[in-house]
Amino acid sequence: CGVAAAAAGAAWVAVAGCGGPPSAAGGKPGELPPMELGNPGPGLYREVVPMPDGSALRYAVAVPDGFTPKKPAPLVLLLHYDYDGPAPPPHEGAELAEAFAPGLAGLGAVVVAPDARGGDWTAAANETAAVWLVRSAQKTFKTDPKRVAVVGLALGGRGAWDLSARRP
């Protein structure tokens, strides 16, 4: 496992990677079971998916050109920055995915970027949604379970640091 973080003024960026598939029991107690997401072709998509707890999750998914489940790709969870109000604007993560696309392109990774569900990324509802989205993306895209990274900018960097420390 590896974790790296950097601060530049008020901005934080954190990156973490760890290996291993989820346990057969589904991970930590209370973790929602993963489900198949839509599997679009290459490109950036803004999606809304019902979670097993009955709530809806807005997220963006970027599928790299040439992606095939026959050659599992890395998976990147991208956590967005702070927002004003009780919840972020719809598909806030998509804007960050577009901004990070040039830097992540060389990885050939599937990128998922959920919207926070209120509060910051350390809130239980956001952690549950982020972990569920990663597990669901792993199931859908057959990504390489040993190449998963969490990346965030500003508030998302704090969330990436917290999430990777508690959910390697």
LUMROTOR-777908 format. One line per 4 residues: number of its first residue (from 0); their letters; for each residue z, x, y of C-alpha. Coordinates in steps of 0.1 Angstrom, whole numbers, plus 5000, padded with zeros to 4 digits. Each point is the difference from the previous one (the first is absolute). Example, Ala and Ser with C-alpha at 12.3 -4.5 7.8 and 13.67 -1.06 7.14 Angstrom:
2
0) AS) 5078 5123 4955; 4993 5014 5034 .
This chain:
168
0) CGVA) 5000 5000 5000; 4995 5011 5035; 5009 4987 5034; 4989 5013 5034 .
4) AAAA) 5008 4986 5035; 4991 5011 5035; 5011 4989 5034; 4979 5003 5031 .
8) GAAW) 5017 4986 5030; 5009 4964 4991; 4975 4997 4971; 5010 5006 4964 .
12) VAVA) 4976 5005 4971; 5013 5003 4965; 4981 5006 4968; 5015 4998 4965 .
16) GCGG) 4985 5003 4965; 5016 4995 4966; 4987 4994 4965; 5005 4976 4973 .
20) PPSA) 4991 4964 4993; 5025 4972 5005; 5025 4995 4972; 4992 4975 4973 .
24) AGGK) 5029 4979 5013; 4982 4996 5034; 5021 5025 5020; 5032 4992 5019 .
28) PGEL) 5018 4967 4995; 4986 4973 5022; 4966 5016 5002; 4972 4975 5000 .
32) PPME) 4975 5003 4971; 4966 5014 5011; 4969 4979 4999; 4962 5005 5002 .
36) LGNP) 4988 5001 5036; 4964 4994 5010; 4979 5030 4991; 4973 5003 5027 .
40) GPGL) 4974 5027 5001; 5001 5030 5024; 5012 4993 5035; 5029 4988 5020 .
44) YREV) 5013 4964 4995; 5026 4979 5016; 5017 4979 4973; 5028 4974 4996 .
48) VPMP) 5015 4997 4966; 5028 4977 4986; 5029 5020 4986; 5019 4989 4969 .
52) DGSA) 5030 4989 5022; 4977 4974 5017; 4995 5018 5033; 4967 5013 5013 .
56) LRYA) 4993 5037 5007; 4974 5011 5025; 4986 5035 4992; 4969 5021 5003 .
60) VAVP) 4983 5019 4972; 4975 5028 5003; 4980 5008 4969; 4981 5033 5002 .
64) DGFT) 4963 5003 4994; 4993 5008 4963; 5033 4987 4988; 5001 4992 4963 .
68) PKKP) 5030 4992 4978; 4985 5024 4974; 5011 5029 5023; 5034 4989 5014 .
72) APLV) 5004 5007 5037; 5031 5008 5020; 5018 4971 5016; 5013 5002 5036 .
76) LLLH) 5025 4975 5014; 4996 5000 5038; 5028 4986 5021; 4993 4990 5036 .
80) YDYD) 5018 5007 5032; 5024 4978 5020; 4990 4967 5015; 5013 4975 5026 .
84) GPAP) 5015 4967 4989; 5013 4987 4967; 4970 5011 4979; 4970 5022 5005 .
88) PPHE) 4966 4986 5011; 4978 4990 4970; 4987 5030 4980; 5017 5027 5021 .
92) GAEL) 4997 5023 4971; 4962 4997 5001; 4999 5016 5034; 5019 5030 4987 .
96) AEAF) 4979 5002 4969; 4969 5002 5022; 5016 5027 5021; 5011 5020 4970 .
100) APGL) 4967 4996 4981; 4984 5033 5011; 5031 5020 4989; 5004 4982 4967 .
104) AGLG) 4963 4999 4991; 5001 5033 4982; 5026 4987 4975; 4978 4972 4987 .
108) AVVV) 5031 4979 4999; 5004 4962 4999; 5021 4992 5031; 5023 4970 5004 .
112) APDA) 5016 4991 5033; 5024 4971 5000; 5012 4982 5031; 5038 5001 5005 .
116) RGGD) 5017 4967 4993; 5023 5003 5030; 5024 5027 5009; 4993 5036 4992 .
120) WTAA) 4988 5016 4968; 5035 5006 4987; 5007 4962 4998; 5003 4988 4965 .
124) ANET) 4971 4975 5003; 4977 5027 5012; 5010 5024 4972; 4995 4972 4975 .
128) AAVW) 4965 4992 5013; 4989 5037 5003; 5011 5008 4964; 4985 4968 4987 .
132) LVRS) 4967 5008 5018; 4999 5036 4985; 5007 4987 4965; 4974 4973 5004 .
136) AQKT) 4974 5024 5013; 5007 5024 4971; 4994 4971 4976; 4969 4988 5018 .
140) FKTD) 4982 5033 5008; 5013 5020 4970; 5010 5028 5024; 5016 5033 4989 .
144) PKRV) 5037 4994 4997; 5007 5037 5006; 4982 5000 5033; 5018 4974 5022 .
148) AVVG) 5008 5008 5036; 5019 4982 5027; 4988 5006 5036; 5013 4985 5032 .
152) LALG) 4997 5005 5038; 5030 4996 5023; 5021 4972 4985; 4978 5002 4969 .
156) GRGA) 5009 5037 4997; 5036 4990 4999; 4992 4974 4974; 4980 5025 4979 .
160) WDLS) 5029 5024 5001; 5025 4973 4990; 4978 4984 4973; 4991 5033 4984 .
164) ARRP) 5036 5011 4999; 5012 4968 4984; 4970 4991 4978; 4984 5032 4987 .
